[in-house]
């Protein structure tokens, strides 16, 4: 280690190092070593600052006009659409009945058919807008309220009774808190509906609709009654469904191998958070974690050596490849993979929230307008890298088989548009790519034969526009339906279902309430129930939590990957796992004991 190539302890004490280049010049003393970072690197780090401090900074820095506009588009407009829907329907039916009253027999029948056709064509888009708005409110505002109440009760009880609860006691606590949260939310929503009911109105004529200024409070009251009534009923359903589902428990033991059975070796990495600067720090950890990308480089070098001795079948990186989805970070990631082409040929990637939803890595108060092209740009960066790494191997659409198009096939007709958008931006180019990213999921790495192992690659990121809410996870209904169709189409195959977010909060004590909220899938318990019937032949792998956990919900096995770079200081070791999956004689997918790979820390990597 050359003393001329780093700033050592002696530098900070005021002495000089001699230049070893032969010039005889001295390296000047440095009072503050910039390679070690400073307080600015901790500005948005929950590991270094409290959420209260970050929230206070958010209130100071947030753009109020932009916040009001976003609130108008995402909350007020959907509420208006929901509130006006019953009035529009009643006015249309009233007009239809008036026309029918003036006609008889055949004329009335023909008029009914004509009006119904016009109504179906004309009002169908409005119905779709109202439906989309309703589910948007449900996913991003209503259901999280239930989750916050449920996790808040669990956290409070755990803090009161201590952290010595066993698995059975923790399972009972989960059930009771789910029911209690559902009942409390139901009562609160019912009270709001009762208070708003006197101001509501459910029928109207065309003259009423032509005077919208008189309907403002009515529309708001209608929206409150409808949404609150839905919440009151749905929260009871969520509570009792969560209470009766199989709760997550740590895996008691691993499966044993069967002689002669097919096996697959899968290295599972996640949350590597590549930064774009040689001495850059990561958003979440700040100076509490390692700087730069040298730890990742060592992890990949170790993995390449393992592969050379005992070949791997797949290398799964389950999201957050980058720290903020910037072009320089993706470039560093691709450079790291390029040094190990045999690993790159086996890599399967999927997007994490840091790849898509970080608006500004230094300022959590930044937010995008809903039509901002910058969110689309981050999606196209991620899609371009996924195409480069796995585009010729994964299939999209219905994943029906070799006839299904590969990712590269689908993107071929969009290449010029994507390139123009990346080069020049613009709302028009962004609009042309509006649904392209979401339409590619699930991506499917097909099983090698009918009894082989396939990988279903999901996008579990909620569509957020605010750095402070970047971690929200959501699986849309269309994506899950496509996944179910693919799994049912290959009834003898084994599967890894790979996504970024964890499905449920795991039964382990946490010291901070913030670790329980805003990170798991909003509809995770619903997704668990979807997968449980197929749990014998698939395993779920995810990241996001930066923690090592292997367990199950009923028959469904779940693997959470630790991060080799997060929550670990420079001089501390970190680890990841290589999992061995085996086909059972009864068509099941077995999980054998994993191989732990330790990545050593370093006393001082700034050389």
N, C-alpha and C positions, 0 to 999 in steps of 0.2 A: 504494500500500500504506500504510494508515493506521498510524501508530505507536501509536495508542491501541487498535488492534485486535489487537496481537500483543505477545509478549514478545521483544524483540530482544537482540542481544548486549549492548547497554548495560544492559539490565535485569540480566543476569547479572553485570555488573561493578559493580553497585551504584547506578547513576544512575536517575533517574525520568523517565518520559515524561509530558508534559502531556496532560490530557484535552481532546479537540477537540470535546466536546459543548457547550462554552460555560460549563460550571460552574466551570472553573478548578481542579477537583480533580486531584490527581496520582495516577497509577497507581503503586502501591507496588512496590518492587524485589522480585524473586524470586530467591532463592538457587538453587533447583532448579526448572527449568521443567518442570511436570508434563506439558506437551504433548509433550515429547521422551521421555517414558517413563523407566523406571528398571529396576533389576535384576529386579524382579518380572515384567516383561514378557518376560524371557528364561528364565523358570523351566522351560518345557518345550520350549525351542527347540534342536533338534540343530544349528542353524547357529551358535548362540552357546555351547552347552555340549556337552561330550563325551557320547557314549552311556554311558560308564562313570559319569559324574556323574549322569546322569538315572536310570540303573539303580540306583545307590546310593540316590537319593532315593526311588525306587520301593520298595525293600526297607524303608525306614524308614516310608513312608506307607501301604503297602498294608494292607488289612483282612484279617488272617489268618483269622478265622472265615469271612468271605465267600469268601476264596480257597480254603479247604479245602472249603467246600460246593460251589463251582463245580467244583473238581477232582473231587469225588465224583460230581456229576451228569454231567459231560462226559467224564470219563476212566474212573473206577472202574465206574460202571454199564454203559457200553458194553462194557468189558472183561469184566464178569460175564456179560452177555448173550451175548457171543461164546464165552466159555468154557463156558457151560451148554448152548448149543445142541446140541452132539453128544451130551451126556448125555440131554437130553430126547428127542431123536430116537431114540436107542438104546432108552430105556425104553419109548417108545411102540411101537416095532417089536416089542420083547420081549413086551409085553402083547398086541399084536395076534396074534403067533404062538401065544401060550398059548390065546387064545380060539379060534383056528382049529383047534388041535389037539383040542379037545373036540367039534368039529362035523364033519359030513361032507357032501359033495356040495352040494346046494342051500342048506342051512343055512349052510355055510361060505362059499359065494359071497355070500349075502345079508349075512352078518355082515361080510365083507370090504368090500362096498360101503358099508354103514352106517358102519363104523368109519372108512373112508377119507373119507367125507363129513364126519363129525364132526371128524376130524383136520384136514381142509382148512379147515373153517370156524373151528375153535378155535385151531389153531396158526399159521394164516396171519398174524394180527396179530403174533404173537411173531417169526415169520420176518422180517416187514417191519421190526420194531424192531431185530432183530439186523443185518439188511442195512443199515439206515440208520445204525446205530451204527458198523458196520465202515467205511462210506464216510466217515463223519464223522471217524473216527480217521485214515483214509488221507489225507484232504484237509488236515487241520489239524495233523497230527503226523508222519505217515510220509513223505509225499512232500516236505514242506518239508525233512526231514532229508537227502534226496537232493539237493535244490536247494542247501542250505547246503554240503554236501560238494563239489558240483560247482563252485559259485562260489568257495568257499574255495581250491580247487586253482588255479583260473584266476587269482585275485587274487595268490596266493603266487608263481606262475610269472611273472606280469607284473611283480611287484615285483623278482624276481630277475634277469630278463633285460632289464629296462628297459621303457620305454614307446615304443620305436621299432618295434614290430612292424607290419608291413604287413597288408593285408586277408587275403592268403593265409596268412601265418604265424598270424594271429589265428584264422582259421578252423580250421587244424590244431590249434591249442591248444584251441579249443572242443571239437573231436572227441575229442582225447586225454583231456582233463579229464573229459568226460562218461563215457567208458568207464572211466577210473580210478575215478571216484566210484561208478559202478554196481558195479564189482568189489569195492571196499572195503566198500561198504554191504552187498553180498551176503554177503561173508565175515563181517562183524560180526553180521548177522542170523542167519546159519547157526549161528554159535557160540552165540548166545543160545538158539536153538531146541534145540540139542544139550544145553545145560546144563539147560533146563527140562523136557526130555523125560522123565527118570526120575520126576518128580513128577506127570506128566500121567495122565489116565484118560479113556478114550474110550467106555466102555460103563457103564451103570448101570441099576438097577431102580428101581421106584417107592419102595421102602423107602429107597434111598440119597437120592433127591430130597427125601424127607420129613425128612431130617436135614442141612439146609444148612450147619450149623456145621462139620460134618466135611468139607465139600467146598470150604471157602474157598481153601485153598492149591491144591487140584486145579483149581478154576476159573481161578485166576490163572495156573497153569502151562499150562492149555489155551489161554488167551488168548495167552500169550507164544509158545507153539509155533505157533499158527495165524497170528498177526500176523507173527512173525519169518519163518516160511516164506513167507508172501506177500511180505514185503519182500525176501527173498533172491531170489525169482524175478522180482518186478516191477522191482527196481532194475537187474537186468541188462537187462530190456526197456527201461526208461527210458534207461539209458546208451547202449545200441546204437542205439535209435531217435533219440536226440538227436545221436549221432555221425554218423548217416547222413542226417539231414534237411538241407534247404537252410539254411545259416547266414545270419543277417542281415548284409547289407553295405550300405554307403552307396550311394545311387542315383548311378550314374555320369553319367547325363544325363537330362534331361526329354524327354518326347515332343514332337513337332512337331504343330502343328494341321493339320487337313485343311480345305480350302476348302469352305464350305457345311455343315460338320458341326455338329451340335447341341453347344452348350457350356453348362456350368453354372458359375456363380461362387459359391463357398462360402467364407465367412469362418469361420475356425476359431480360436476362443478356448478357453482351458481354465484351470482352477485360478486363478480370480479371487479366491477366498477373501475374500468380502465380510465385513467385521466390523460389529458392531452399535453401535460407539461412534465418535464423530467423530474421536477421536485414538487409537483402538484399534490394537494391533499383532497380527500374525498368529502363530499357535502356532509354526510351524516356523521362521520367519525372525526373530521377536522384533524387536529394534531394528535388526537388519541389513537389514530391508526397510522399505518405506514404511508410514506409519501412515494410518489412515482409508481412505476410498474415492475420493479425488479423482483418483487415477491411472486407475481404472476409468472414472470419469465422462468424463475426457478421451479415453480410448480409444473409448468409445461415441460421443462427439461426432464424433471423426474418422471413425469407421465410418459414421455417419449422413451425413456430408458426402460420403464416397466413394460411398455408395449413391445419393445424390441425383444425382451426376454419371454414375455407371455402375452401374445397378441390380444388386443381389445376388439370387441365388435362395434361398440359405439362410444362416443364421447358426448354426453349430454350437458349443455350449458343452459340452465333453466332461467335465463333472463338477467337483466341488469349487467349486460356486457360492458356498458359504458356508465359513466357517472352522471352525465347530463345529455346524452344523445347528440353531442356536438361532432362535427365532421372530423376534427383533429383526434377525438377519442376513438372514433371508428377506424381511423387510419392507423392509430397505434395498435388497436385490437387486431386488425388484419395483418399488420407487420409481425405481431407476436405469433399468430397462427402460421404465417408463411415460413417461419423458421422450422416448423415441424409439419411438413406436408403429409406425412402418414397419419398424424392426428387430425389434420384439417379434413382429410378425405373421409373421416369417420365422425366428424362433428355434426351435431344436430343443435340448432339454436332456436330460441323463441324469445319474444320481446318481453322486457320487464318495464316497470313504471319509470325507472330512471332513463330508459332508452327512449320513451315516448312523451312523458308527462311533466318533465322539468322545464318550466318556462324560463327561469333564470337561476342558475346554480348559486349565485351569491345573494339573491334577494327573494325570499319566499313570498313577498308581498306582490310580486309581479303576476299579472294575469293576462290572458289573451282574450280578445273578443271572440265570440263563437265562430265567426267566419275568418279568423286570422289564418293566413297561409302557413305560418310558422309551425303549427301543430302538424299540418300535412307534410311539411318539409322533414320533420323528424321521423314521421312514418315512412317516407320514401327513402331516407337514409337507412333505416333499419331494414326495409324490404330489399334494398339493393344489396346489403351485406348478406342477408339470408339467401338471396338469389345466388350470390357469388359462392357461398360456402356449400349450400345444399340444394340449389335450384334445379339441378339435373336429376336429383334422387328422390325428392318428395313430390307427391301429387296433391292436387287441390280439386275443388268441386265436390263431387259425391264420393271420391276415392274408390270408385267401383272396381278398379283393377288396372291392368296395363294400358287400357284404352283411355283412362283418365289423364288429363293433361298434367305435365309437370309444371312446377312454378315458373321455370324459364319459358315454357311454351306460352303460358298465360301472359307473361310480361313482355313477350316479344313485340306485340302490337302497341305497347305503351312506352317503348323505350325512348322514342323521340319526345313524347310529351313529358315524361319524367325528366329527361335530360334538360329540356327547355325550362321546366319549372325549377329545377335545381340551379340552373344558371341565371334565370331572370326573375323567378318568383311570379307574383301576380295572382289576383283573385280568379281570373279566367282559367289559368292553368291549374290552379288548386281545385277549382270546381270540376274540372275534367277528370280529376283523380279522386273524387269525393269518397267513393265506396271501395276503391281498389284494395286498400290495405285490409279492411275487415272481411272482404269477400274471399281472401286466401286462406281463411281458417275455418275448420282445422286443416292444417297441412298433414299429410299422411306419408310416413315412410312405410311402404307396404311390407307385409311379411314375405319372407323369401319363398314360402309355400303355404299351403292351407293350414299347416301346424306350426308355422314359424312365429317369429316375434316381430310385431309391428309397433311403430311409435306414432301416437296421435299428438300433434303439436297444436296447442291452443293459445289463443290470445286472451288473457284474463284481465286486461287493463280496462278500467272504466274510462269513459270519454270525458276527461276533466280538462279545464282550462286554467287552473289555478295551481301554482307550485305548492301551496299549503295543503292542497287536497290531492297531491300527485299519487299517493299510495293506494287510493281506492281500487278495489278489484271487483269485477262483475263479469259473468259469463252470459252473453246474450242468448235468448231462446233459440234463434235460428242456428247458431253455432252448435249448441247442444243437440238439437234435432239432427243436424248433419252427422255429428259424432255418433249418435245412437244408431243411425242408419248404417254407418260404416261398420260399427262393431257387430251389428246383427247380420250384416252381409257376409261376415267372415266368422262363423260360429265356432270353428275349431282353432282359430288363431289365438295367440297370446299377445298381450298389449301392455305397453307403457303409455299411460296417459300423462303427458308432460304439460305443465303450466307454471306460471310464475308464482301466483299467490297461493297461500295455504288455504285449505278448504274450511277449517274450523280452528278456533283457538284451542291450543293444546292444554291438557290437564297438568300444568306445572305452575308453581308459584312464580309470580313476577313482582318486582319491587315497585314498578311504576305503572299507573293506570294507562299512560300513553302507549305502552307496549301492547295493550289489549284492544285498542280502538283504531279503526281506520286502516287496518292492514289486511285482515282476512277478507275472503270473498263476501260481498254483500249477500249473495244468494248461495253461499257455500253449503249450508245444511241441505238445501234443496238439491244441489248437485251430488252430494253424498248419497242421498236417497235414490238418485237416478243411477248411480254407479254400483250400489250395493248388490243388486241382483247379479251383476257380472263380476263380482269381486273375486271369485275363485280363479279367474283367468286374466286378471289385469292388476297392475300396480300403479299407483299414482306417485309421481316424482315432481317436486316443486322446490322453489327457493324462497326468496323474499324475507324470511325471518332471520337469516344469517345464523341459524342454529341447527345443531345436530339432533334430530329426533326421528325415530323409526317406530311406528305404531300401527294401529288399525282402528277402523270403525266397523264393528261387526266383522265380516269376512274381507272387507276392503283394506288392503295394506297401503300405508302412506309413508313416503320417505321425504324428509326435509333435509336439504343439503346445507351444510355449514359453508361459510365464506372463507376463502383462504386469505382475504385481504382486510375484511372488516372486523372490528372489535379485537384487533390484535396489534400491539405496538411493535416497533421495529425489532426489538430484541426478544420477542416472544414467538414461539412456534405456532403454526396453524395447521389445519389438516383438511383433507377431503377423503371421499371413499370411492372404492371400486366395488360395485355390487355384482354378484353372480346370481343370475336367474336361471332356473332349471324347469324343464317341462316335466310335469308329474304324469304318472301312468294313467290317471283318471282325467286328463285334460286340464289340470290345474297348472298355475304358474307358481313355482316355489321360489322363495327368497332364502338363499344360503347365507351364512355368515359373511359379512363384508370384509374387504381388505382396507385397512386404514393407511393412508399415506400422509406422513408428517412432513411439513415444509418448515425447515428451520428458520428461525429469526436471525438477526445479525446485530452486532453491537453498534455498528455505524456503517450504513450502506452508502453514505453520501461521498462517493469517491469519483 
